[in-house]
Amino acid sequence: MVPFWKIKPLSEMTREEWESLCDGCAQCCIIKFEDEDTGRIYHTNVVCELLDIYHCTCTCYAERSTLVPTCLTLNPELVKELSWMPPTCAYRLLAEGKDLPDWHPLVSGDKNSVHRSGNSVHAKVVSARDIDEEDLPDYVVDEDE
């Protein structure tokens, strides 16, 4: 049987199919800054205060966009516009006509394969609730170009 993500466009997926595409990497939960002059995105190693950094899951998923107004609810149109989405993100990969990687839980059958592959934020980040907001620039991890 051909997996649904290989035959259905993102716009035709059921809510359950759409949600299952999330690999649980939590890279989209990383706090980022945009240089207003250049448009460059700078990544930090700080994640949203709602993220359980051990399991890489949102502790208030259903209310996330209300509790954190900067949290985006992805949809097929928005995925195409967000250049800062990680290149390994299933939504981005499928929107670009690519397939899911072997470590994706839908392919591997193991929800922890994303962590073992090193593609999640597991053990790499700190929570925004543990730092002062004015210190966020000190947590930028991008190398200067």
ROSE-4610 file (N, C-alpha, C; in Angstrom, 1 decimal, always signed):
// ROSE-4610
residu = [M/M/M/V/V/V/P/P/P/F/F/F/W/W/W/K/K/K/I/I/I/K/K/K/P/P/P/L/L/L/S/S/S/E/E/E/M/M/M/T/T/T/R/R/R/E/E/E/E/E/E/W/W/W/E/E/E/S/S/S/L/L/L/C/C/C/D/D/D/G/G/G/C/C/C/A/A/A/Q/Q/Q/C/C/C/C/C/C/I/I/I/I/I/I/K/K/K/F/F/F/E/E/E/D/D/D/E/E/E/D/D/D/T/T/T/G/G/G/R/R/R/I/I/I/Y/Y/Y/H/H/H/T/T/T/N/N/N/V/V/V/V/V/V/C/C/C/E/E/E/L/L/L/L/L/L/D/D/D/I/I/I/Y/Y/Y/H/H/H/C/C/C/T/T/T/C/C/C/T/T/T/C/C/C/Y/Y/Y/A/A/A/E/E/E/R/R/R/S/S/S/T/T/T/L/L/L/V/V/V/P/P/P/T/T/T/C/C/C/L/L/L/T/T/T/L/L/L/N/N/N/P/P/P/E/E/E/L/L/L/V/V/V/K/K/K/E/E/E/L/L/L/S/S/S/W/W/W/M/M/M/P/P/P/P/P/P/T/T/T/C/C/C/A/A/A/Y/Y/Y/R/R/R/L/L/L/L/L/L/A/A/A/E/E/E/G/G/G/K/K/K/D/D/D/L/L/L/P/P/P/D/D/D/W/W/W/H/H/H/P/P/P/L/L/L/V/V/V/S/S/S/G/G/G/D/D/D/K/K/K/N/N/N/S/S/S/V/V/V/H/H/H/R/R/R/S/S/S/G/G/G/N/N/N/S/S/S/V/V/V/H/H/H/A/A/A/K/K/K/V/V/V/V/V/V/S/S/S/A/A/A/R/R/R/D/D/D/I/I/I/D/D/D/E/E/E/E/E/E/D/D/D/L/L/L/P/P/P/D/D/D/Y/Y/Y/V/V/V/V/V/V/D/D/D/E/E/E/D/D/D/E/E/E]
num = [1/1/1/2/2/2/3/3/3/4/4/4/5/5/5/6/6/6/7/7/7/8/8/8/9/9/9/10/10/10/11/11/11/12/12/12/13/13/13/14/14/14/15/15/15/16/16/16/17/17/17/18/18/18/19/19/19/20/20/20/21/21/21/22/22/22/23/23/23/24/24/24/25/25/25/26/26/26/27/27/27/28/28/28/29/29/29/30/30/30/31/31/31/32/32/32/33/33/33/34/34/34/35/35/35/36/36/36/37/37/37/38/38/38/39/39/39/40/40/40/41/41/41/42/42/42/43/43/43/44/44/44/45/45/45/46/46/46/47/47/47/48/48/48/49/49/49/50/50/50/51/51/51/52/52/52/53/53/53/54/54/54/55/55/55/56/56/56/57/57/57/58/58/58/59/59/59/60/60/60/61/61/61/62/62/62/63/63/63/64/64/64/65/65/65/66/66/66/67/67/67/68/68/68/69/69/69/70/70/70/71/71/71/72/72/72/73/73/73/74/74/74/75/75/75/76/76/76/77/77/77/78/78/78/79/79/79/80/80/80/81/81/81/82/82/82/83/83/83/84/84/84/85/85/85/86/86/86/87/87/87/88/88/88/89/89/89/90/90/90/91/91/91/92/92/92/93/93/93/94/94/94/95/95/95/96/96/96/97/97/97/98/98/98/99/99/99/100/100/100/101/101/101/102/102/102/103/103/103/104/104/104/105/105/105/106/106/106/107/107/107/108/108/108/109/109/109/110/110/110/111/111/111/112/112/112/113/113/113/114/114/114/115/115/115/116/116/116/117/117/117/118/118/118/119/119/119/120/120/120/121/121/121/122/122/122/123/123/123/124/124/124/125/125/125/126/126/126/127/127/127/128/128/128/129/129/129/130/130/130/131/131/131/132/132/132/133/133/133/134/134/134/135/135/135/136/136/136/137/137/137/138/138/138/139/139/139/140/140/140/141/141/141/142/142/142/143/143/143/144/144/144/145/145/145]
x = [+0.8/+0.0/+0.9/+0.5/+1.3/+0.9/+1.9/+1.6/+0.9/+0.0/-0.9/-0.1/+1.1/+1.9/+2.5/+2.5/+3.0/+2.0/+0.7/-0.4/-1.3/-1.3/-2.2/-1.4/-1.9/-1.3/-1.6/-0.8/-1.0/-2.4/-2.9/-4.2/-5.4/-5.2/-6.2/-6.1/-5.2/-5.0/-6.0/-6.4/-7.3/-6.5/-7.2/-6.5/-5.6/-6.1/-5.2/-4.0/-4.1/-2.9/-2.0/-2.5/-1.7/-0.9/-1.6/-0.9/+0.2/-0.1/+0.9/+2.2/+2.1/+3.3/+4.4/+4.0/+4.9/+5.8/+7.1/+8.0/+8.4/+8.0/+8.3/+9.7/+10.3/+11.6/+11.6/+10.5/+10.3/+11.3/+11.9/+12.7/+11.9/+10.7/+9.8/+9.5/+9.8/+9.6/+10.8/+11.8/+13.0/+12.7/+13.1/+12.9/+13.9/+13.4/+14.2/+14.1/+15.1/+15.1/+15.3/+14.6/+14.8/+15.4/+16.5/+17.1/+16.2/+15.6/+14.7/+15.3/+16.6/+17.2/+17.5/+18.0/+18.5/+17.5/+16.6/+15.6/+16.2/+17.5/+18.2/+17.5/+17.4/+16.8/+18.0/+17.9/+18.9/+18.2/+18.8/+18.2/+18.9/+18.2/+18.7/+18.7/+19.2/+19.0/+18.0/+17.0/+15.9/+14.6/+13.8/+12.5/+11.4/+10.2/+9.0/+8.8/+8.3/+8.0/+7.0/+6.2/+5.3/+5.8/+7.1/+7.6/+8.2/+7.8/+8.4/+9.7/+10.9/+12.1/+12.7/+12.2/+12.6/+11.9/+10.6/+9.8/+9.6/+10.0/+9.8/+8.3/+7.5/+6.0/+5.5/+4.5/+3.9/+3.0/+3.1/+2.4/+0.9/+0.7/-0.7/-1.0/-0.8/-0.9/-2.2/-3.4/-4.6/-4.8/-4.1/-4.2/-3.0/-2.0/-0.7/-0.8/-1.6/-1.7/-2.3/-3.1/-3.8/-2.8/-2.1/-1.2/+0.1/+0.5/+1.7/+1.4/+1.0/+0.5/+1.4/+2.7/+3.7/+3.8/+3.1/+3.1/+2.2/+2.7/+1.9/+1.2/+0.0/-0.7/-0.4/+0.3/+0.7/-0.5/-0.5/-1.5/-0.7/-1.3/-0.5/+0.0/-0.8/-0.4/+0.8/+0.7/+1.7/+3.0/+3.0/+4.2/+5.1/+4.5/+5.2/+5.9/+5.4/+5.9/+7.0/+7.1/+8.0/+9.4/+10.3/+11.6/+12.4/+12.0/+12.8/+12.5/+11.5/+11.2/+12.4/+12.7/+13.9/+13.8/+14.9/+14.9/+14.5/+14.5/+14.1/+12.6/+11.9/+10.5/+9.7/+8.8/+8.0/+7.1/+6.5/+5.6/+6.4/+7.6/+8.4/+8.8/+9.3/+9.7/+8.6/+7.5/+6.4/+5.9/+5.9/+5.6/+6.5/+7.8/+8.8/+8.9/+7.9/+7.9/+8.9/+9.4/+10.4/+9.7/+10.4/+9.9/+10.4/+9.8/+10.2/+11.4/+12.3/+13.6/+13.3/+14.2/+14.1/+13.8/+14.3/+14.2/+12.8/+12.0/+10.7/+9.9/+9.2/+8.4/+7.3/+6.8/+5.9/+6.6/+7.8/+8.6/+9.2/+9.8/+10.5/+9.6/+8.4/+7.5/+7.8/+8.8/+9.2/+9.3/+8.5/+8.4/+9.7/+10.6/+11.9/+13.0/+12.7/+13.8/+14.2/+13.4/+13.8/+14.8/+14.7/+15.7/+17.0/+16.9/+18.2/+18.9/+18.2/+18.9/+19.6/+19.3/+19.9/+19.1/+18.0/+17.2/+16.2/+16.2/+15.3/+16.1/+15.3/+16.0/+16.3/+15.9/+16.1/+17.6/+17.7/+19.0/+19.9/+19.3/+20.1/+19.7/+18.6/+18.0/+17.7/+17.3/+16.8/+15.5/+14.7/+13.3/+13.3/+12.5/+12.4/+12.0/+11.3/+10.8/+12.0/+13.2/+14.4/+15.4/+15.1/+16.0/+15.3/+16.0/+15.4/+15.3/+14.2/+13.9/+15.0/+15.5/+16.5/+17.8/+18.0/+19.2/+19.1/+18.0/+17.8/+18.9/+19.4/+20.4/+21.7/+21.9/+23.1/+23.0/+21.8/+21.6/+21.5/+21.9/+21.9/+23.0/+22.7/+23.7/+24.1/+23.6/+24.0/+25.4/+26.2/+27.6/+27.5/+28.4/+28.4/+28.8/+28.2/+28.5/+29.6]
y = [-1.2/+0.0/+1.3/+2.2/+3.4/+4.4/+4.9/+5.8/+7.1/+7.6/+8.7/+9.9/+10.2/+11.4/+11.3/+10.1/+10.0/+10.2/+10.1/+10.2/+11.4/+12.0/+13.1/+14.4/+15.5/+16.8/+17.2/+18.1/+18.6/+19.1/+19.8/+20.5/+19.5/+18.2/+17.2/+16.3/+16.5/+15.5/+15.8/+14.7/+14.9/+15.5/+16.0/+16.6/+15.5/+14.3/+13.3/+13.0/+13.0/+12.8/+14.0/+15.2/+16.4/+16.4/+16.1/+16.1/+15.0/+13.9/+12.8/+13.1/+14.1/+14.5/+15.1/+15.7/+16.3/+15.2/+15.3/+14.3/+14.5/+15.6/+15.8/+16.3/+17.0/+17.5/+18.8/+19.5/+20.8/+21.9/+21.7/+22.8/+24.1/+23.9/+25.1/+25.9/+25.3/+25.9/+26.7/+26.7/+27.5/+29.0/+29.8/+31.2/+31.8/+32.6/+33.1/+34.6/+35.3/+36.7/+37.0/+38.0/+38.4/+39.8/+39.9/+41.2/+42.0/+43.1/+43.8/+44.5/+44.7/+45.3/+44.3/+43.1/+42.1/+41.0/+40.8/+39.7/+38.4/+38.4/+37.2/+36.7/+35.4/+34.8/+34.3/+34.6/+34.1/+33.2/+32.0/+31.0/+31.0/+30.8/+30.7/+29.2/+28.9/+27.5/+27.6/+28.5/+28.7/+28.4/+27.6/+27.2/+27.8/+27.8/+28.3/+27.7/+28.5/+28.1/+26.9/+26.7/+25.6/+24.3/+24.3/+23.0/+22.2/+20.9/+19.9/+19.6/+20.1/+19.9/+18.5/+17.7/+16.3/+15.4/+15.6/+14.8/+15.6/+16.8/+17.7/+17.7/+18.0/+18.1/+19.4/+19.9/+21.1/+20.7/+21.4/+21.1/+21.6/+22.5/+23.1/+23.2/+22.1/+22.1/+22.8/+22.4/+23.0/+24.5/+25.0/+26.4/+27.2/+26.6/+27.2/+28.6/+28.7/+30.0/+31.1/+30.7/+31.7/+32.1/+31.1/+31.4/+32.0/+31.7/+32.3/+32.8/+34.1/+34.7/+34.6/+34.4/+34.3/+32.9/+31.9/+30.5/+30.5/+29.9/+29.8/+28.4/+28.4/+27.2/+26.9/+25.9/+25.6/+25.2/+25.5/+25.0/+24.9/+24.3/+24.0/+25.3/+26.4/+27.7/+28.3/+28.3/+28.9/+28.2/+26.9/+26.1/+26.5/+26.9/+27.3/+28.7/+29.5/+30.8/+30.9/+29.9/+30.0/+29.4/+30.3/+29.8/+29.4/+29.8/+29.4/+28.0/+27.4/+26.0/+25.2/+24.2/+23.4/+22.6/+22.4/+21.7/+20.2/+19.7/+18.3/+18.2/+19.4/+19.4/+18.6/+17.7/+16.9/+17.8/+18.8/+19.7/+20.4/+20.9/+21.6/+20.6/+19.5/+18.5/+18.1/+17.8/+17.5/+18.6/+19.8/+21.0/+21.3/+20.8/+21.0/+19.7/+18.8/+17.6/+16.5/+16.6/+15.6/+14.6/+13.5/+12.4/+12.6/+11.8/+11.9/+11.1/+11.5/+10.8/+9.5/+8.6/+7.2/+7.3/+8.4/+8.5/+9.1/+9.5/+10.1/+9.0/+9.3/+8.3/+7.6/+8.2/+7.6/+6.5/+6.7/+5.8/+4.7/+5.1/+4.2/+3.4/+3.9/+3.3/+3.5/+4.4/+4.6/+6.1/+6.6/+8.0/+8.6/+7.8/+8.3/+8.3/+7.8/+7.8/+9.2/+10.2/+11.6/+12.1/+11.6/+12.0/+11.3/+10.0/+9.2/+9.7/+10.2/+10.7/+12.0/+12.7/+14.0/+15.1/+14.9/+15.9/+16.7/+16.4/+17.1/+18.0/+18.8/+19.7/+19.1/+17.8/+17.1/+17.2/+17.6/+17.8/+18.9/+19.8/+20.8/+22.2/+22.4/+23.7/+24.0/+25.2/+25.6/+26.2/+26.3/+26.8/+28.3/+29.0/+30.5/+30.8/+29.9/+30.2/+30.2/+29.7/+29.6/+30.7/+31.7/+32.8/+34.1/+35.2/+36.5/+36.9/+37.4/+37.8/+38.7/+39.6/+40.6/+39.9/+38.6/+37.9/+37.0/+37.0/+36.1/+36.3/+37.6/+37.7/+36.9/+36.7/+35.9/+34.4/+34.0/+32.6/+32.3/+33.3/+33.1/+32.1/+31.1/+30.0/+30.0/+30.8/+30.9/+31.4/+30.8/+31.4/+32.6/+33.5/+34.7/+34.2/+34.8/+34.4/+35.3]
z = [+0.0/+0.0/+0.0/-0.8/-1.0/+0.2/+0.9/+2.0/+1.6/+2.4/+2.0/+1.6/+2.2/+1.9/+0.5/-0.1/-1.5/-2.5/-2.1/-3.1/-2.9/-1.7/-1.4/-1.3/-2.0/-1.7/-0.3/+0.3/+1.6/+1.8/+0.8/+0.9/+1.0/+0.6/+0.7/+1.8/+2.7/+3.8/+4.9/+5.6/+6.7/+7.8/+8.8/+10.0/+10.7/+10.8/+11.4/+10.5/+9.2/+8.3/+8.5/+8.5/+8.6/+9.9/+11.0/+12.3/+12.3/+11.7/+11.8/+11.0/+10.1/+9.4/+10.3/+11.4/+12.4/+12.9/+12.7/+13.2/+14.7/+15.3/+16.7/+17.0/+16.0/+16.1/+17.0/+17.0/+17.7/+17.2/+16.1/+15.6/+15.3/+15.0/+14.7/+16.0/+17.1/+18.4/+18.9/+18.1/+18.5/+18.3/+19.2/+19.1/+18.1/+17.2/+16.1/+16.1/+15.5/+15.3/+13.8/+13.3/+11.9/+11.9/+11.2/+10.9/+10.0/+10.5/+9.7/+8.4/+8.4/+7.3/+6.2/+6.6/+5.6/+5.5/+6.4/+6.4/+6.8/+7.2/+7.7/+9.0/+9.1/+10.3/+11.2/+12.5/+13.4/+14.4/+14.5/+15.4/+16.8/+17.8/+19.2/+19.6/+20.8/+21.3/+22.4/+22.3/+23.3/+22.6/+23.3/+22.7/+23.5/+22.9/+23.5/+24.9/+25.8/+27.2/+27.3/+26.3/+26.3/+25.9/+25.4/+25.0/+26.1/+26.1/+27.0/+26.3/+26.8/+26.1/+26.1/+27.0/+27.0/+26.0/+25.9/+24.9/+23.6/+23.5/+22.3/+21.9/+22.9/+22.6/+23.3/+22.7/+23.3/+24.5/+25.6/+26.8/+26.7/+25.8/+25.6/+24.2/+23.4/+22.0/+21.5/+22.0/+21.5/+21.7/+22.8/+23.1/+22.7/+22.0/+21.8/+21.2/+20.1/+19.4/+20.2/+21.2/+22.0/+23.1/+23.7/+24.8/+24.4/+23.2/+22.6/+21.2/+21.1/+19.9/+18.7/+18.9/+17.8/+17.3/+18.0/+17.5/+16.3/+15.2/+14.0/+13.9/+13.4/+13.1/+11.6/+11.3/+10.0/+9.1/+7.9/+6.9/+5.6/+4.6/+3.3/+2.7/+2.7/+2.1/+2.9/+4.2/+5.1/+5.0/+4.9/+4.8/+3.6/+2.5/+1.3/+1.5/+2.4/+2.6/+3.7/+4.5/+5.7/+5.3/+4.9/+4.5/+5.7/+6.9/+8.1/+8.6/+8.0/+8.4/+8.2/+9.1/+8.9/+7.6/+7.0/+5.7/+5.9/+7.1/+7.4/+7.7/+7.8/+8.2/+7.1/+7.6/+6.6/+5.8/+6.4/+5.7/+4.6/+4.9/+3.9/+2.8/+3.2/+2.3/+1.3/+1.8/+0.9/+0.0/+0.6/-0.2/-1.3/-1.1/-2.2/-3.1/-2.9/-3.8/-3.4/-2.2/-1.7/-0.9/-0.6/+0.3/+1.7/+2.6/+4.0/+4.2/+5.1/+5.4/+6.1/+6.1/+6.7/+8.2/+8.9/+10.3/+10.7/+9.8/+10.1/+10.7/+11.8/+12.5/+11.6/+10.6/+9.7/+8.9/+8.6/+7.8/+8.7/+9.8/+10.7/+11.6/+11.8/+12.7/+14.2/+14.5/+15.8/+16.1/+17.1/+17.3/+17.9/+18.4/+18.9/+17.8/+16.6/+15.6/+15.3/+15.4/+15.1/+16.1/+17.3/+18.4/+18.1/+17.9/+17.6/+16.4/+15.4/+14.2/+14.4/+15.6/+15.8/+15.2/+14.7/+14.0/+14.9/+16.2/+17.0/+18.0/+18.7/+19.6/+21.0/+21.1/+22.4/+22.9/+24.1/+24.8/+24.1/+23.4/+22.7/+23.0/+23.8/+24.0/+25.5/+25.7/+27.0/+26.8/+27.8/+27.7/+28.0/+27.3/+27.4/+28.9/+29.6/+30.9/+31.9/+31.5/+32.3/+32.1/+31.2/+31.0/+30.9/+31.1/+31.0/+29.5/+29.1/+27.7/+27.1/+27.9/+27.4/+27.1/+27.6/+27.4/+26.1/+25.4/+24.3/+23.2/+22.9/+21.9/+22.2/+23.5/+23.9/+23.6/+23.2/+22.9/+21.4/+20.5/+19.1/+18.8/+18.0/+17.7/+16.3/+15.4/+14.0/+14.0/+13.1/+12.9/+11.9/+12.1/+11.2/+9.8/+8.8/+7.5/+6.9]
